[in-house]
Amino acid sequence: MMMDFISSLFIASFAGTILWILQYSLKPITQKYFSQTWHYYSSLIPVFFLLGGSGIMSRLVSFIPSASTSPNHIQDSGMMTELHDQVSTIEQTAANVSLWITQRFDELRRFSSAKEFMLIAAIIWAVGAAAFIVVHIRKYRGFKRSILKGSRTWHIEPCPVQVIASPHATTPLIMGYWNPMVVLPDISLGEQKLAMILSHELVHLKRGDLLIKLMIFAANAIHWFNPAAYILNRQISMFCELSCDEKVVQHMDIEGRRSYGETLISMLEYGVMRKNVMGTSSLCSSKEHMKRRLIHLMNEKKMNKPVMALSIVAAIALVGGGGAAAYAAESASKTTTVTQVEGFNVTVEYPDGRIEAFDKDGNRVAAKSKESYAPKKLTTEEIVDRIKKHIEKGITVPQGYIDELPQQNLEAINESYHLKLQKSNRN
């Protein structure tokens, strides 16, 4: 049970990381064609895998027959060629990583104190996750107390949420999950500047960005040991602000965009929010990110129908890539063969041909060569039961089981599961 939990955690972290690497590698290409809103929401796909989507997609991929797709299906050959070259490189890297994972799982199963190791690993993970959550909750509560100290209500009509001015706010922001409020620096703001700031913060509110950030926080807490989770968190925060800017200025002319950019610069001159605090979404980020935001403000990207279709295909491809990574990792964790043998509870056969037998309590009781025992002859019912378990778990059915099964039972299984299992031609 502990082994399954640690294995699932590792597979989810692996799939999410591979997907993040894939996205990061393709970003120079996607930035040329796709909107910041696409980048924001597609960046949440790795979060889905980190939060358990790996298991779902792994099972789904196991039922989908492999098929090769050609980049000629979409009439944007330049972009598709670039994407194809990038993906091919990443596929080869993923294959090498999958082989490495297989070897590590084999070594772990040979470890005589594997149970104790898994227990220690689970305890370390739990302590780390708890510490991560406690530290960030305390950080948020301290930040909120600081913001509310000496604050005053800013009466603005009409506004769907409470607006306050705080002398401790260094940038406009929206704060709170259940009763969100807009926080403004306690400075003089012109009518146009105030309208633009509120437009930005209310976009965050309408899209539910704070709840999305809570979901990202949960993924970061679960995978606190994975550096990619922290980088992904920062990248999503950046794309969140870029996509919000994109939404605010989408109907503005050049002058309106310039005025909005001047508003961002004025807030940058006043001060920026240097802390990434959970439960908040601020108008101003670091100076480096602000420069990028100003550039994107003046470079509008219009998603016409072909580009929109291509962006959907790219998002589906990312989900499929993550599913393939999860499936590869899960398959790698199950490469060791486990068989029932007379006189033992379970026998493990490793890829190098070595055999180890264990009793019902998990203690190693023998280590034999492959030729030193005669495997138990399985009944038809036992073969049928094992084949069904392989199918239900999404694992390839061994050809030996299929060959040993009477034809009528094989046809019954094919009919029940809509499969086309066939006996080999050997006599």
Contacts in CASP RR format, 6 or more apart in sequence:
PFRMAT RR
TARGET T0000
AUTHOR 0000-0000-0000
METHOD contacts of the structure
MODEL  1
MMMDFISSLFIASFAGTILWILQYSLKPITQKYFSQTWHYYSSLIPVFFL
LGGSGIMSRLVSFIPSASTSPNHIQDSGMMTELHDQVSTIEQTAANVSLW
ITQRFDELRRFSSAKEFMLIAAIIWAVGAAAFIVVHIRKYRGFKRSILKG
SRTWHIEPCPVQVIASPHATTPLIMGYWNPMVVLPDISLGEQKLAMILSH
ELVHLKRGDLLIKLMIFAANAIHWFNPAAYILNRQISMFCELSCDEKVVQ
HMDIEGRRSYGETLISMLEYGVMRKNVMGTSSLCSSKEHMKRRLIHLMNE
KKMNKPVMALSIVAAIALVGGGGAAAYAAESASKTTTVTQVEGFNVTVEY
PDGRIEAFDKDGNRVAAKSKESYAPKKLTTEEIVDRIKKHIEKGITVPQG
YIDELPQQNLEAINESYHLKLQKSNRN
2 115 0 8 1.000
2 118 0 8 1.000
2 119 0 8 1.000
2 122 0 8 1.000
3 114 0 8 1.000
3 115 0 8 1.000
3 118 0 8 1.000
5 122 0 8 1.000
6 118 0 8 1.000
6 121 0 8 1.000
6 122 0 8 1.000
6 125 0 8 1.000
7 105 0 8 1.000
7 333 0 8 1.000
8 52 0 8 1.000
8 54 0 8 1.000
8 55 0 8 1.000
9 125 0 8 1.000
9 222 0 8 1.000
9 223 0 8 1.000
10 329 0 8 1.000
10 333 0 8 1.000
11 54 0 8 1.000
11 55 0 8 1.000
11 58 0 8 1.000
11 326 0 8 1.000
11 329 0 8 1.000
11 330 0 8 1.000
11 333 0 8 1.000
12 49 0 8 1.000
12 50 0 8 1.000
12 51 0 8 1.000
12 52 0 8 1.000
12 53 0 8 1.000
12 54 0 8 1.000
12 55 0 8 1.000
12 222 0 8 1.000
12 223 0 8 1.000
12 326 0 8 1.000
13 50 0 8 1.000
13 223 0 8 1.000
13 225 0 8 1.000
13 226 0 8 1.000
13 229 0 8 1.000
14 97 0 8 1.000
14 101 0 8 1.000
14 325 0 8 1.000
14 326 0 8 1.000
14 329 0 8 1.000
15 49 0 8 1.000
15 54 0 8 1.000
15 57 0 8 1.000
15 58 0 8 1.000
15 322 0 8 1.000
15 323 0 8 1.000
15 325 0 8 1.000
15 326 0 8 1.000
15 329 0 8 1.000
16 46 0 8 1.000
16 49 0 8 1.000
16 50 0 8 1.000
16 54 0 8 1.000
16 228 0 8 1.000
16 322 0 8 1.000
16 325 0 8 1.000
17 46 0 8 1.000
17 226 0 8 1.000
17 228 0 8 1.000
18 90 0 8 1.000
18 94 0 8 1.000
18 97 0 8 1.000
18 321 0 8 1.000
18 322 0 8 1.000
18 325 0 8 1.000
19 45 0 8 1.000
19 46 0 8 1.000
19 49 0 8 1.000
19 318 0 8 1.000
19 321 0 8 1.000
19 322 0 8 1.000
19 325 0 8 1.000
20 46 0 8 1.000
20 228 0 8 1.000
20 231 0 8 1.000
20 232 0 8 1.000
21 90 0 8 1.000
21 228 0 8 1.000
22 87 0 8 1.000
22 90 0 8 1.000
22 318 0 8 1.000
22 321 0 8 1.000
22 322 0 8 1.000
23 42 0 8 1.000
23 43 0 8 1.000
23 45 0 8 1.000
23 46 0 8 1.000
23 318 0 8 1.000
24 235 0 8 1.000
25 86 0 8 1.000
25 89 0 8 1.000
25 90 0 8 1.000
26 83 0 8 1.000
26 86 0 8 1.000
26 87 0 8 1.000
26 314 0 8 1.000
27 39 0 8 1.000
29 79 0 8 1.000
29 82 0 8 1.000
29 83 0 8 1.000
29 86 0 8 1.000
30 38 0 8 1.000
30 39 0 8 1.000
30 314 0 8 1.000
31 39 0 8 1.000
32 79 0 8 1.000
33 79 0 8 1.000
33 301 0 8 1.000
33 307 0 8 1.000
33 310 0 8 1.000
33 311 0 8 1.000
34 301 0 8 1.000
34 303 0 8 1.000
34 307 0 8 1.000
34 311 0 8 1.000
34 314 0 8 1.000
35 243 0 8 1.000
35 246 0 8 1.000
35 301 0 8 1.000
35 303 0 8 1.000
35 311 0 8 1.000
36 239 0 8 1.000
36 242 0 8 1.000
36 243 0 8 1.000
36 245 0 8 1.000
36 246 0 8 1.000
36 296 0 8 1.000
36 301 0 8 1.000
37 243 0 8 1.000
37 246 0 8 1.000
37 247 0 8 1.000
38 303 0 8 1.000
38 311 0 8 1.000
38 315 0 8 1.000
39 239 0 8 1.000
39 242 0 8 1.000
39 243 0 8 1.000
40 236 0 8 1.000
40 239 0 8 1.000
40 240 0 8 1.000
40 242 0 8 1.000
40 243 0 8 1.000
41 243 0 8 1.000
42 314 0 8 1.000
42 315 0 8 1.000
42 318 0 8 1.000
43 232 0 8 1.000
43 235 0 8 1.000
43 236 0 8 1.000
43 239 0 8 1.000
44 212 0 8 1.000
44 215 0 8 1.000
44 216 0 8 1.000
44 236 0 8 1.000
45 315 0 8 1.000
45 318 0 8 1.000
45 319 0 8 1.000
45 322 0 8 1.000
46 232 0 8 1.000
47 215 0 8 1.000
47 216 0 8 1.000
47 219 0 8 1.000
47 232 0 8 1.000
47 236 0 8 1.000
49 57 0 8 1.000
49 322 0 8 1.000
49 323 0 8 1.000
49 326 0 8 1.000
50 219 0 8 1.000
50 222 0 8 1.000
50 223 0 8 1.000
50 229 0 8 1.000
51 215 0 8 1.000
51 218 0 8 1.000
51 219 0 8 1.000
51 222 0 8 1.000
53 326 0 8 1.000
54 322 0 8 1.000
54 323 0 8 1.000
54 326 0 8 1.000
54 329 0 8 1.000
54 330 0 8 1.000
55 326 0 8 1.000
55 330 0 8 1.000
57 319 0 8 1.000
57 320 0 8 1.000
57 322 0 8 1.000
57 323 0 8 1.000
57 326 0 8 1.000
57 327 0 8 1.000
58 323 0 8 1.000
58 326 0 8 1.000
58 327 0 8 1.000
58 329 0 8 1.000
58 330 0 8 1.000
59 394 0 8 1.000
60 323 0 8 1.000
61 320 0 8 1.000
61 323 0 8 1.000
61 324 0 8 1.000
61 326 0 8 1.000
61 327 0 8 1.000
62 327 0 8 1.000
62 394 0 8 1.000
62 395 0 8 1.000
63 394 0 8 1.000
71 77 0 8 1.000
71 80 0 8 1.000
71 81 0 8 1.000
71 83 0 8 1.000
71 84 0 8 1.000
72 80 0 8 1.000
74 80 0 8 1.000
74 306 0 8 1.000
74 309 0 8 1.000
74 310 0 8 1.000
74 313 0 8 1.000
75 306 0 8 1.000
76 306 0 8 1.000
76 307 0 8 1.000
76 310 0 8 1.000
79 310 0 8 1.000
83 314 0 8 1.000
87 317 0 8 1.000
94 324 0 8 1.000
94 325 0 8 1.000
94 328 0 8 1.000
95 328 0 8 1.000
98 328 0 8 1.000
98 329 0 8 1.000
98 331 0 8 1.000
98 332 0 8 1.000
99 332 0 8 1.000
101 328 0 8 1.000
101 329 0 8 1.000
101 332 0 8 1.000
101 333 0 8 1.000
102 332 0 8 1.000
102 335 0 8 1.000
105 332 0 8 1.000
105 333 0 8 1.000
105 335 0 8 1.000
105 336 0 8 1.000
106 335 0 8 1.000
106 336 0 8 1.000
106 350 0 8 1.000
106 351 0 8 1.000
108 114 0 8 1.000
108 117 0 8 1.000
109 336 0 8 1.000
109 348 0 8 1.000
109 350 0 8 1.000
110 350 0 8 1.000
110 356 0 8 1.000
111 117 0 8 1.000
112 364 0 8 1.000
115 362 0 8 1.000
125 225 0 8 1.000
128 224 0 8 1.000
128 225 0 8 1.000
129 221 0 8 1.000
129 222 0 8 1.000
129 224 0 8 1.000
132 220 0 8 1.000
132 221 0 8 1.000
132 224 0 8 1.000
133 221 0 8 1.000
136 217 0 8 1.000
136 221 0 8 1.000
136 278 0 8 1.000
137 278 0 8 1.000
139 275 0 8 1.000
139 277 0 8 1.000
139 278 0 8 1.000
140 277 0 8 1.000
140 278 0 8 1.000
140 279 0 8 1.000
140 280 0 8 1.000
143 275 0 8 1.000
143 277 0 8 1.000
143 280 0 8 1.000
144 175 0 8 1.000
144 176 0 8 1.000
146 168 0 8 1.000
147 166 0 8 1.000
147 168 0 8 1.000
147 169 0 8 1.000
147 175 0 8 1.000
147 183 0 8 1.000
148 164 0 8 1.000
148 166 0 8 1.000
149 166 0 8 1.000
149 168 0 8 1.000
150 166 0 8 1.000
150 167 0 8 1.000
150 168 0 8 1.000
151 164 0 8 1.000
151 165 0 8 1.000
151 166 0 8 1.000
151 167 0 8 1.000
151 168 0 8 1.000
151 183 0 8 1.000
151 186 0 8 1.000
152 164 0 8 1.000
152 165 0 8 1.000
152 186 0 8 1.000
153 162 0 8 1.000
153 163 0 8 1.000
153 164 0 8 1.000
153 165 0 8 1.000
154 163 0 8 1.000
154 164 0 8 1.000
154 165 0 8 1.000
154 184 0 8 1.000
155 163 0 8 1.000
156 163 0 8 1.000
156 194 0 8 1.000
156 198 0 8 1.000
159 182 0 8 1.000
159 198 0 8 1.000
159 202 0 8 1.000
160 202 0 8 1.000
160 205 0 8 1.000
161 174 0 8 1.000
161 180 0 8 1.000
161 181 0 8 1.000
161 182 0 8 1.000
161 202 0 8 1.000
161 205 0 8 1.000
162 179 0 8 1.000
162 181 0 8 1.000
162 182 0 8 1.000
163 181 0 8 1.000
163 182 0 8 1.000
163 183 0 8 1.000
163 184 0 8 1.000
163 198 0 8 1.000
164 181 0 8 1.000
164 182 0 8 1.000
164 183 0 8 1.000
164 184 0 8 1.000
165 183 0 8 1.000
165 184 0 8 1.000
165 185 0 8 1.000
165 186 0 8 1.000
166 183 0 8 1.000
166 184 0 8 1.000
166 185 0 8 1.000
166 186 0 8 1.000
167 185 0 8 1.000
167 186 0 8 1.000
169 183 0 8 1.000
169 184 0 8 1.000
169 185 0 8 1.000
169 186 0 8 1.000
170 185 0 8 1.000
170 270 0 8 1.000
170 271 0 8 1.000
170 272 0 8 1.000
170 273 0 8 1.000
170 274 0 8 1.000
170 284 0 8 1.000
171 185 0 8 1.000
171 267 0 8 1.000
171 270 0 8 1.000
171 271 0 8 1.000
171 272 0 8 1.000
171 273 0 8 1.000
171 282 0 8 1.000
171 283 0 8 1.000
171 284 0 8 1.000
172 182 0 8 1.000
172 183 0 8 1.000
172 184 0 8 1.000
172 185 0 8 1.000
172 197 0 8 1.000
172 200 0 8 1.000
172 201 0 8 1.000
172 267 0 8 1.000
172 282 0 8 1.000
172 283 0 8 1.000
172 284 0 8 1.000
173 182 0 8 1.000
173 183 0 8 1.000
173 201 0 8 1.000
173 273 0 8 1.000
173 280 0 8 1.000
173 281 0 8 1.000
173 282 0 8 1.000
173 283 0 8 1.000
174 180 0 8 1.000
174 181 0 8 1.000
174 182 0 8 1.000
174 183 0 8 1.000
174 201 0 8 1.000
174 204 0 8 1.000
174 205 0 8 1.000
174 210 0 8 1.000
174 280 0 8 1.000
174 281 0 8 1.000
175 181 0 8 1.000
175 183 0 8 1.000
175 279 0 8 1.000
175 280 0 8 1.000
176 210 0 8 1.000
176 279 0 8 1.000
176 280 0 8 1.000
177 210 0 8 1.000
177 211 0 8 1.000
177 214 0 8 1.000
177 279 0 8 1.000
180 205 0 8 1.000
180 210 0 8 1.000
182 198 0 8 1.000
182 201 0 8 1.000
182 202 0 8 1.000
184 194 0 8 1.000
184 197 0 8 1.000
185 267 0 8 1.000
185 270 0 8 1.000
187 270 0 8 1.000
189 197 0 8 1.000
192 259 0 8 1.000
193 263 0 8 1.000
193 266 0 8 1.000
196 248 0 8 1.000
196 259 0 8 1.000
196 260 0 8 1.000
196 263 0 8 1.000
197 263 0 8 1.000
197 267 0 8 1.000
197 283 0 8 1.000
199 248 0 8 1.000
200 244 0 8 1.000
200 245 0 8 1.000
200 248 0 8 1.000
200 283 0 8 1.000
201 281 0 8 1.000
201 283 0 8 1.000
203 244 0 8 1.000
203 247 0 8 1.000
203 248 0 8 1.000
204 210 0 8 1.000
204 240 0 8 1.000
204 244 0 8 1.000
204 281 0 8 1.000
207 244 0 8 1.000
209 240 0 8 1.000
209 244 0 8 1.000
209 281 0 8 1.000
210 279 0 8 1.000
210 280 0 8 1.000
210 281 0 8 1.000
212 240 0 8 1.000
213 237 0 8 1.000
213 240 0 8 1.000
213 278 0 8 1.000
213 279 0 8 1.000
213 281 0 8 1.000
214 278 0 8 1.000
214 279 0 8 1.000
216 232 0 8 1.000
216 233 0 8 1.000
216 236 0 8 1.000
217 233 0 8 1.000
217 278 0 8 1.000
217 279 0 8 1.000
219 229 0 8 1.000
220 229 0 8 1.000
220 230 0 8 1.000
220 233 0 8 1.000
223 229 0 8 1.000
233 276 0 8 1.000
234 276 0 8 1.000
237 276 0 8 1.000
237 285 0 8 1.000
238 285 0 8 1.000
238 289 0 8 1.000
238 292 0 8 1.000
240 281 0 8 1.000
241 281 0 8 1.000
241 283 0 8 1.000
241 285 0 8 1.000
241 289 0 8 1.000
241 293 0 8 1.000
242 292 0 8 1.000
242 293 0 8 1.000
242 296 0 8 1.000
245 260 0 8 1.000
245 264 0 8 1.000
245 293 0 8 1.000
245 296 0 8 1.000
245 297 0 8 1.000
246 296 0 8 1.000
248 260 0 8 1.000
249 256 0 8 1.000
249 257 0 8 1.000
249 260 0 8 1.000
249 297 0 8 1.000
249 300 0 8 1.000
250 300 0 8 1.000
252 260 0 8 1.000
254 298 0 8 1.000
257 297 0 8 1.000
257 298 0 8 1.000
258 298 0 8 1.000
260 297 0 8 1.000
261 294 0 8 1.000
261 297 0 8 1.000
264 283 0 8 1.000
264 284 0 8 1.000
264 290 0 8 1.000
264 293 0 8 1.000
264 294 0 8 1.000
265 290 0 8 1.000
265 294 0 8 1.000
267 283 0 8 1.000
267 284 0 8 1.000
268 284 0 8 1.000
268 287 0 8 1.000
268 290 0 8 1.000
271 284 0 8 1.000
272 284 0 8 1.000
272 285 0 8 1.000
272 286 0 8 1.000
272 287 0 8 1.000
272 290 0 8 1.000
273 280 0 8 1.000
273 282 0 8 1.000
273 284 0 8 1.000
273 285 0 8 1.000
274 286 0 8 1.000
284 290 0 8 1.000
285 293 0 8 1.000
303 311 0 8 1.000
331 395 0 8 1.000
334 395 0 8 1.000
335 351 0 8 1.000
336 348 0 8 1.000
336 349 0 8 1.000
336 350 0 8 1.000
336 351 0 8 1.000
337 348 0 8 1.000
337 349 0 8 1.000
337 350 0 8 1.000
338 346 0 8 1.000
338 347 0 8 1.000
338 348 0 8 1.000
338 349 0 8 1.000
339 346 0 8 1.000
339 347 0 8 1.000
339 349 0 8 1.000
339 375 0 8 1.000
340 346 0 8 1.000
340 347 0 8 1.000
340 376 0 8 1.000
341 347 0 8 1.000
341 357 0 8 1.000
341 373 0 8 1.000
341 375 0 8 1.000
341 376 0 8 1.000
342 373 0 8 1.000
342 374 0 8 1.000
342 376 0 8 1.000
344 357 0 8 1.000
344 358 0 8 1.000
344 359 0 8 1.000
344 365 0 8 1.000
344 366 0 8 1.000
345 358 0 8 1.000
345 359 0 8 1.000
345 360 0 8 1.000
345 362 0 8 1.000
346 357 0 8 1.000
346 358 0 8 1.000
346 362 0 8 1.000
347 355 0 8 1.000
347 356 0 8 1.000
347 357 0 8 1.000
347 358 0 8 1.000
347 373 0 8 1.000
348 355 0 8 1.000
348 356 0 8 1.000
348 357 0 8 1.000
348 358 0 8 1.000
349 355 0 8 1.000
349 370 0 8 1.000
350 356 0 8 1.000
353 369 0 8 1.000
353 370 0 8 1.000
354 367 0 8 1.000
354 369 0 8 1.000
355 366 0 8 1.000
355 367 0 8 1.000
355 368 0 8 1.000
355 369 0 8 1.000
355 370 0 8 1.000
355 372 0 8 1.000
355 373 0 8 1.000
356 364 0 8 1.000
356 366 0 8 1.000
356 367 0 8 1.000
357 364 0 8 1.000
357 365 0 8 1.000
357 366 0 8 1.000
357 367 0 8 1.000
357 368 0 8 1.000
358 364 0 8 1.000
358 365 0 8 1.000
359 365 0 8 1.000
378 386 0 8 1.000
378 404 0 8 1.000
380 405 0 8 1.000
380 406 0 8 1.000
380 409 0 8 1.000
383 401 0 8 1.000
383 404 0 8 1.000
383 405 0 8 1.000
383 409 0 8 1.000
384 405 0 8 1.000
384 409 0 8 1.000
384 413 0 8 1.000
386 401 0 8 1.000
387 397 0 8 1.000
387 401 0 8 1.000
387 402 0 8 1.000
387 405 0 8 1.000
387 413 0 8 1.000
388 413 0 8 1.000
390 396 0 8 1.000
390 397 0 8 1.000
390 398 0 8 1.000
390 401 0 8 1.000
391 397 0 8 1.000
391 413 0 8 1.000
391 417 0 8 1.000
391 419 0 8 1.000
397 421 0 8 1.000
399 424 0 8 1.000
402 410 0 8 1.000
402 421 0 8 1.000
402 422 0 8 1.000
402 423 0 8 1.000
402 424 0 8 1.000
403 423 0 8 1.000
403 424 0 8 1.000
403 426 0 8 1.000
405 413 0 8 1.000
407 423 0 8 1.000
410 421 0 8 1.000
410 423 0 8 1.000
413 419 0 8 1.000
413 421 0 8 1.000
414 420 0 8 1.000
414 421 0 8 1.000
END
